[in-house]
Amino acid sequence: MNNKISKEDLQRQLLLIKYNFAQNTTGNSRNIFTKKHISENIKLTYDFFKNLIGKNVTYLTLQESYDLPNQYNFEYSNNDIINGKFGDLLFLAEANKKFNNSYIDKTIFRIYDENIKYLYNSDYLGMAGIGGSIYFLLRMYKIYNDNKFINDALNYINSLDLINIIESSKNNGIIYGRAGLLIALIELEKLTDSLVIHELVQCNYHKLISSAIKCPEGIYWMSEFHDKPLCGVAHGSSGIILALSKYFKQSRNLECKNIIKQAVLFENTFYCDKNKNWKDNRTFISKGQEFSSFGWSHGSPGIGLVRLELIESDIFLSEEFLNILKTDLKNCVESTFKNGLKGKDSLIYGKYGNVELLVRFSSYTNNLEILNEIEGYLNSFNNLYFIKQNKGLIIPGLFNGVSGYGYQLLFFNNYIKNSILTFDCH
């Protein structure tokens, strides 16, 4: 009897086994992990923060060294949302809506009450600075339904010469610049009838678009840190496009809509079909590595999220331009499957950020097989790449550390409704 099986049939059978295993262990095919897996891993993150913080109101974190490759320095955690205490508190507050741990609840408010006193006039406008602090306060308001968070945001803004900071800034990106601040101010304007906030939104928007550079291929912005226009979310065009899309949904400003379109067209001039990725124009990227960045910050996974946001927002009705967005999205999903599920776990340039595109694309297309496909790529807490790489040291932080892992674990399984990577605030 001939028991040989073709390679193609073997792959099909293995795929069926994998899908059946995923479905049997998940229970709900729209979720990626079982409730038991989630609760056990959240408990481990709680234990980590209990040990890290104790009875203190500040704590140490690991920051990657800019001087020595693959080296980290111990530093006190800053009050920012990207990798500081506010990002950790946001994760803990979201998790505790479900898991209701009294120690964690007390810890959140102990750290909040002390550190909210030290909001300061940051050098950065975006999510790593002023915008991120405002956004954090708005998210806390949404979680706790307590107006003190809105008042803290308004008091913080009143303490700043924000018009002057907006006017004088040289950065437009979402992490350090006007785009990140614009998102936060738009969300705050929805919750207040303040003319001051409305004027700040308009000032920020007009400064952002007046900083744009027009050329035959479209519209772009120069970075404060690099001498070429950048692609991607963190510091490039897609992050600014994301902010402008939120502004358009609020204002229905047709000028804004056209700028979004022209910015997409220009960004696509850096797309390489061979690599299924956008060129990384940062000055320190070595020759031959220009298309190797596959992360939320730079590359297809983040750009795909922004393209999906544009498609789902119904901003554009033109079939021709929608086809451009859909082609971009298809290419992003394909390259993320191929290149974005390896190595690092972080949100900013690792698979816990990259997988979000696949999770949301699965929902958009109602293709549940994608969820089953990616389960095997995601580690449990004890097997996270950044823990292994740092000899067991666990890094706090939302975009580079364990808070981001916990946040996405909850977001992927519908415990959290707001994406942190597109800075939702529903």
C-alpha positions as CSV (number, residue, x, y, z in Angstrom):
1,M,0.0,0.0,0.0
2,N,1.4,3.5,-0.9
3,N,1.1,5.8,2.0
4,K,3.0,8.7,0.4
5,I,1.2,12.1,0.5
6,S,2.0,15.1,-1.7
7,K,3.6,18.1,-0.1
8,E,0.6,20.3,-1.0
9,D,-1.9,17.8,0.6
10,L,0.3,17.6,3.7
11,Q,0.3,21.4,4.1
12,R,-3.5,21.4,3.7
13,Q,-3.9,18.8,6.4
14,L,-1.4,20.5,8.8
15,L,-3.3,23.8,8.2
16,L,-6.6,22.1,9.1
17,I,-5.1,20.6,12.2
18,K,-3.8,24.0,13.2
19,Y,-7.1,25.7,12.6
20,N,-9.0,23.0,14.5
21,F,-6.6,23.3,17.4
22,A,-6.9,27.0,17.5
23,Q,-10.7,26.9,17.4
24,N,-10.9,24.2,20.1
25,T,-8.6,26.0,22.5
26,T,-10.0,29.5,21.8
27,G,-13.7,28.7,22.3
28,N,-14.8,31.8,20.5
29,S,-13.4,32.0,17.0
30,R,-13.5,35.8,17.1
31,N,-11.0,35.8,19.9
32,I,-7.4,34.8,19.7
33,F,-6.8,33.3,23.2
34,T,-8.9,31.6,25.8
35,K,-10.2,33.5,28.8
36,K,-8.0,31.4,31.0
37,H,-4.9,32.3,29.0
38,I,-5.8,36.0,29.2
39,S,-6.5,36.0,33.0
40,E,-3.3,34.1,33.8
41,N,-1.2,36.5,31.8
42,I,-2.8,39.6,33.2
43,K,-2.2,38.2,36.7
44,L,1.5,37.9,35.8
45,T,1.6,41.5,34.6
46,Y,-0.1,42.6,37.9
47,D,2.5,40.6,39.9
48,F,5.2,42.4,37.9
49,F,3.9,45.8,38.7
50,K,3.4,44.9,42.4
51,N,7.0,43.9,42.6
52,L,8.3,46.9,40.6
53,I,6.3,49.6,42.3
54,G,5.7,48.4,45.8
55,K,4.6,51.4,47.8
56,N,6.4,54.0,45.7
57,V,5.1,56.5,43.3
58,T,8.0,56.3,40.9
59,Y,10.0,53.3,39.5
60,L,12.9,52.4,37.3
61,T,12.7,51.2,33.7
62,L,15.2,50.2,31.1
63,Q,15.9,52.6,28.2
64,E,17.8,51.6,25.2
65,S,21.2,53.3,25.0
66,Y,21.8,55.7,22.1
67,D,25.6,55.3,22.5
68,L,26.1,51.5,22.7
69,P,24.1,49.0,20.5
70,N,22.1,46.4,22.3
71,Q,22.8,48.1,25.7
72,Y,20.2,49.4,28.2
73,N,20.4,51.9,31.0
74,F,18.3,52.0,34.2
75,E,16.4,55.2,34.4
76,Y,13.4,56.5,36.3
77,S,10.2,56.2,34.3
78,N,9.0,59.5,32.9
79,N,5.4,60.8,33.0
80,D,4.6,60.0,29.3
81,I,2.2,57.7,27.6
82,I,4.6,56.1,25.1
83,N,6.9,54.4,27.5
84,G,6.4,56.1,30.9
85,K,4.1,55.9,33.9
86,F,1.0,57.2,32.2
87,G,1.2,54.5,29.6
88,D,1.5,51.9,32.3
89,L,-1.4,53.4,34.2
90,L,-3.6,53.4,31.2
91,F,-3.0,49.7,30.7
92,L,-3.6,48.9,34.3
93,A,-6.8,51.0,34.4
94,E,-8.2,49.3,31.3
95,A,-7.3,45.8,32.6
96,N,-8.8,46.5,36.0
97,K,-12.2,47.3,34.5
98,K,-12.4,43.5,33.9
99,F,-10.1,42.0,36.6
100,N,-11.0,44.4,39.5
101,N,-7.9,44.0,41.7
102,S,-8.1,46.3,44.7
103,Y,-4.3,46.6,45.1
104,I,-3.9,47.6,41.5
105,D,-6.8,50.1,41.8
106,K,-5.2,51.8,44.8
107,T,-1.8,51.8,43.0
108,I,-3.2,53.5,39.9
109,F,-4.6,56.4,41.9
110,R,-1.6,56.6,44.3
111,I,0.7,57.0,41.3
112,Y,-1.7,59.2,39.4
113,D,-2.4,61.6,42.3
114,E,1.3,62.2,42.9
115,N,2.5,62.4,39.3
116,I,-0.3,64.6,37.9
117,K,1.3,67.4,39.9
118,Y,4.4,67.2,37.6
119,L,2.9,67.7,34.2
120,Y,5.3,70.1,32.5
121,N,5.9,72.2,29.4
122,S,7.4,69.4,27.4
123,D,9.8,69.9,24.5
124,Y,7.5,67.7,22.5
125,L,4.0,68.5,21.3
126,G,3.0,65.0,20.3
127,M,2.1,61.7,22.0
128,A,5.6,61.5,23.6
129,G,4.8,64.9,25.3
130,I,1.9,67.3,25.7
131,G,-0.5,65.5,23.4
132,G,0.1,62.2,25.0
133,S,-0.6,63.6,28.5
134,I,-3.9,65.1,27.3
135,Y,-4.8,61.9,25.6
136,F,-4.0,59.9,28.7
137,L,-6.3,62.1,30.8
138,L,-9.1,61.7,28.3
139,R,-8.8,58.0,28.3
140,M,-8.9,57.9,32.1
141,Y,-12.0,60.0,31.9
142,K,-13.6,57.4,29.6
143,I,-12.6,54.6,31.9
144,Y,-13.7,56.2,35.2
145,N,-16.3,58.7,34.0
146,D,-14.9,61.2,36.5
147,N,-14.7,64.9,35.4
148,K,-11.6,65.4,37.5
149,F,-9.6,64.0,34.5
150,I,-11.1,66.6,32.1
151,N,-10.4,69.3,34.6
152,D,-6.8,68.2,35.0
153,A,-6.4,68.3,31.2
154,L,-7.9,71.8,31.0
155,N,-5.7,73.0,33.9
156,Y,-2.7,71.5,32.3
157,I,-3.4,73.4,29.0
158,N,-4.1,76.6,30.9
159,S,-0.6,76.4,32.4
160,L,1.1,76.3,29.0
161,D,1.7,78.9,26.4
162,L,0.4,76.4,23.9
163,I,-0.2,78.7,20.9
164,N,3.5,79.8,21.0
165,I,4.6,76.2,21.3
166,I,2.5,75.2,18.3
167,E,3.8,78.1,16.3
168,S,7.5,77.6,17.1
169,S,7.7,73.8,16.9
170,K,9.6,72.4,13.9
171,N,8.0,68.9,14.2
172,N,4.8,67.7,12.7
173,G,4.8,64.0,13.4
174,I,2.5,62.0,15.6
175,I,5.1,61.1,18.3
176,Y,6.9,64.4,18.8
177,G,4.9,67.0,16.8
178,R,1.6,68.7,15.9
179,A,-0.2,65.6,14.6
180,G,-0.1,63.9,18.0
181,L,-1.3,67.1,19.7
182,L,-4.1,67.6,17.1
183,I,-5.6,64.2,17.9
184,A,-5.6,64.9,21.6
185,L,-7.2,68.4,21.2
186,I,-9.9,67.1,18.9
187,E,-10.9,64.5,21.5
188,L,-10.9,67.1,24.2
189,E,-13.0,69.5,22.1
190,K,-15.7,66.8,21.8
191,L,-16.0,66.8,25.6
192,T,-16.0,70.5,26.2
193,D,-17.6,73.7,24.8
194,S,-14.4,75.6,25.4
195,L,-13.6,78.3,22.8
196,V,-9.9,78.1,23.9
197,I,-9.8,74.4,22.9
198,H,-11.5,75.1,19.6
199,E,-9.0,77.9,18.9
200,L,-6.1,75.6,19.7
201,V,-7.4,72.9,17.4
202,Q,-7.7,75.4,14.5
203,C,-4.3,76.9,15.2
204,N,-2.7,73.5,15.3
205,Y,-4.4,72.3,12.1
206,H,-3.5,75.5,10.2
207,K,0.1,75.4,11.3
208,L,0.2,71.7,10.3
209,I,-1.0,72.2,6.8
210,S,1.0,75.4,6.3
211,S,4.1,73.4,7.1
212,A,3.3,71.0,4.3
213,I,5.4,71.0,1.1
214,K,3.7,70.7,-2.2
215,C,5.2,69.0,-5.3
216,P,4.0,67.4,-8.5
217,E,3.7,64.0,-6.8
218,G,1.6,65.3,-3.8
219,I,2.2,66.7,-0.3
220,Y,4.7,65.9,2.4
221,W,6.3,67.2,5.6
222,M,9.9,67.4,6.5
223,S,11.0,65.9,9.8
224,E,12.8,67.9,12.5
225,F,15.3,65.1,12.9
226,H,15.9,63.9,9.3
227,D,16.7,65.7,6.1
228,K,14.3,63.7,3.9
229,P,10.5,63.2,4.0
230,L,9.6,60.1,6.0
231,C,7.0,57.4,5.5
232,G,5.1,55.6,8.3
233,V,3.2,56.4,11.4
234,A,5.6,57.5,14.1
235,H,7.4,60.3,12.4
236,G,6.2,60.3,8.8
237,S,3.3,61.0,6.5
238,S,0.9,58.2,7.7
239,G,0.9,59.6,11.2
240,I,0.0,63.0,10.0
241,I,-2.6,61.5,7.6
242,L,-4.2,59.7,10.6
243,A,-4.4,63.0,12.6
244,L,-5.9,64.9,9.6
245,S,-8.5,62.1,9.0
246,K,-9.7,62.6,12.6
247,Y,-9.8,66.4,12.0
248,F,-11.8,65.9,8.8
249,K,-14.4,63.6,10.5
250,Q,-14.9,66.4,13.0
251,S,-14.9,69.4,10.6
252,R,-15.8,68.0,7.2
253,N,-13.2,70.5,5.8
254,L,-12.8,69.8,2.1
255,E,-9.3,71.3,2.0
256,C,-8.3,68.8,4.7
257,K,-9.7,65.9,2.6
258,N,-7.7,66.9,-0.4
259,I,-4.5,67.2,1.7
260,I,-5.0,63.7,3.0
261,K,-5.4,62.4,-0.6
262,Q,-2.3,64.2,-1.8
263,A,-0.2,63.0,1.2
264,V,-1.2,59.4,0.5
265,L,-0.2,59.8,-3.2
266,F,3.2,61.3,-2.3
267,E,3.9,58.7,0.4
268,N,3.2,56.0,-2.2
269,T,6.1,57.3,-4.4
270,F,8.3,55.6,-1.8
271,Y,6.6,52.2,-2.1
272,C,8.6,49.3,-3.6
273,D,6.5,46.4,-5.0
274,K,9.4,44.0,-4.9
275,N,9.7,44.5,-1.1
276,K,6.0,45.1,-0.4
277,N,7.1,48.0,1.8
278,W,7.7,51.7,1.9
279,K,11.3,53.1,2.0
280,D,12.7,54.1,5.3
281,N,14.3,57.5,4.7
282,R,15.8,58.0,8.2
283,T,19.4,59.2,7.9
284,F,21.0,56.4,9.9
285,I,19.5,53.6,7.9
286,S,22.3,51.8,6.1
287,K,22.4,51.2,2.3
288,G,20.5,48.0,1.4
289,Q,18.3,48.2,4.5
290,E,15.9,50.9,3.3
291,F,13.0,48.5,2.9
292,S,13.7,46.2,6.0
293,S,11.6,48.1,8.6
294,F,8.3,46.3,9.2
295,G,6.7,47.9,12.2
296,W,4.0,50.2,13.4
297,S,6.5,53.1,13.5
298,H,8.0,52.5,10.1
299,G,6.7,50.3,7.3
300,S,3.7,48.3,6.1
301,P,2.1,47.3,9.4
302,G,1.5,50.9,10.6
303,I,0.8,52.3,7.1
304,G,-1.8,49.5,6.6
305,L,-3.6,50.5,9.8
306,V,-3.9,54.1,8.5
307,R,-5.1,52.9,5.1
308,L,-7.7,50.7,6.8
309,E,-8.8,53.7,8.9
310,L,-9.3,55.8,5.8
311,I,-11.3,53.0,4.1
312,E,-13.6,52.4,7.0
313,S,-14.2,56.1,7.7
314,D,-15.9,56.5,4.3
315,I,-14.1,59.8,3.8
316,F,-13.4,59.0,0.1
317,L,-16.0,57.8,-2.3
318,S,-14.0,58.0,-5.5
319,E,-13.6,54.5,-6.8
320,E,-10.2,55.3,-8.3
321,F,-8.7,56.6,-5.0
322,L,-10.4,53.8,-2.9
323,N,-8.7,51.3,-5.2
324,I,-5.4,52.8,-4.3
325,L,-6.1,52.6,-0.6
326,K,-7.4,49.0,-0.9
327,T,-4.3,48.0,-3.0
328,D,-2.1,49.5,-0.3
329,L,-4.0,47.6,2.4
330,K,-3.7,44.3,0.6
331,N,0.1,44.8,0.1
332,C,0.5,45.8,3.8
333,V,-1.4,42.7,5.0
334,E,0.6,40.4,2.8
335,S,4.0,41.8,3.9
336,T,3.0,41.9,7.5
337,F,2.2,38.2,7.4
338,K,5.5,37.5,5.7
339,N,7.8,39.9,7.6
340,G,6.1,41.3,10.6
341,L,5.5,38.4,12.9
342,K,9.1,37.6,13.8
343,G,11.4,38.6,16.7
344,K,10.5,41.5,18.9
345,D,7.2,41.8,20.7
346,S,6.8,45.5,21.3
347,L,4.0,47.7,19.9
348,I,6.3,50.3,18.3
349,Y,8.3,47.9,16.0
350,G,7.4,44.4,17.1
351,K,4.7,41.8,16.5
352,Y,2.3,42.9,19.1
353,G,2.0,46.1,17.2
354,N,2.1,44.5,13.8
355,V,-0.6,41.9,14.6
356,E,-3.1,44.6,15.2
357,L,-3.3,45.2,11.4
358,L,-4.1,41.5,10.9
359,V,-6.7,41.5,13.7
360,R,-8.5,44.5,12.4
361,F,-8.3,43.4,8.8
362,S,-9.8,40.1,9.9
363,S,-12.8,42.0,11.4
364,Y,-13.0,44.3,8.3
365,T,-13.1,41.3,5.9
366,N,-14.9,38.9,8.3
367,N,-12.1,36.5,7.7
368,L,-11.7,34.6,11.0
369,E,-9.0,32.3,9.6
370,I,-6.6,35.1,10.0
371,L,-7.1,35.1,13.8
372,N,-6.4,31.4,13.9
373,E,-3.3,31.9,11.8
374,I,-1.7,34.4,14.0
375,E,-2.3,32.8,17.4
376,G,0.9,30.7,17.2
377,Y,3.0,33.8,16.6
378,L,2.1,35.4,19.9
379,N,3.9,34.4,23.0
380,S,2.7,34.1,26.6
381,F,4.2,36.4,29.2
382,N,7.0,34.1,30.2
383,N,8.2,33.8,26.6
384,L,8.3,37.4,25.5
385,Y,11.2,38.3,23.3
386,F,12.2,41.4,25.2
387,I,12.3,39.4,28.5
388,K,14.5,36.8,26.9
389,Q,16.8,39.4,25.3
390,N,17.3,41.2,28.6
391,K,18.2,38.1,30.6
392,G,14.9,37.9,32.4
393,L,14.5,41.7,33.1
394,I,11.0,42.8,32.3
395,I,10.6,46.3,30.8
396,P,7.6,48.4,31.8
397,G,6.2,50.7,29.2
398,L,3.3,50.8,26.7
399,F,5.0,51.0,23.4
400,N,8.2,49.1,24.2
401,G,7.4,46.9,27.2
402,V,5.1,44.7,29.1
403,S,2.2,47.1,29.4
404,G,1.8,47.1,25.6
405,Y,1.8,43.3,25.6
406,G,-1.0,43.3,28.2
407,Y,-2.9,46.0,26.5
408,Q,-2.9,44.2,23.1
409,L,-3.8,40.9,24.8
410,L,-7.0,42.6,26.0
411,F,-7.6,44.6,22.8
412,F,-7.3,41.6,20.5
413,N,-9.9,39.8,22.5
414,N,-12.4,42.7,22.8
415,Y,-11.8,43.6,26.5
416,I,-10.6,47.0,25.3
417,K,-12.4,48.9,22.6
418,N,-9.9,51.7,21.9
419,S,-6.8,51.0,19.7
420,I,-3.7,52.7,21.2
421,L,-2.0,52.5,17.8
422,T,-4.6,54.7,16.1
423,F,-5.2,56.7,19.4
424,D,-8.9,56.0,19.6
425,C,-10.9,57.6,22.4
426,H,-14.5,56.3,22.1
